[in-house]
Amino acid sequence: IAEEKQDFTMADSLHAVCDKLIKRHPHIYGDVKVDNEEDVKRNWEQIKLSEGKKSVLSGVPSGLPAMVKAYRMQEKTAQ
């Protein structure tokens, strides 16, 4: 539908996803060195905050069931 309206193409969408993956994984596609999974998660959250997120908790969907949402929020704040 978007392509028919000339808003964007499938290729545009795929390029955006690829660019996002490359930006958020500098330990794979760039020269950032990490020692463990915690370093990767810490970098991930810093990158997301630099993209305009106001809080690390903004990535937790509001539509989750209460128990799942609470668990995800605890995971995020523990980092």
Buried (B, 14 or more C-beta within 10 A) or exposed (E): EEEEEEEEEEEEEEEEEEEEEEBBBBBEEEEEEBEEEEEBBEBBBEBBEEEEEEEBEEEBEEEEEEEEBEEBBEEBEEE
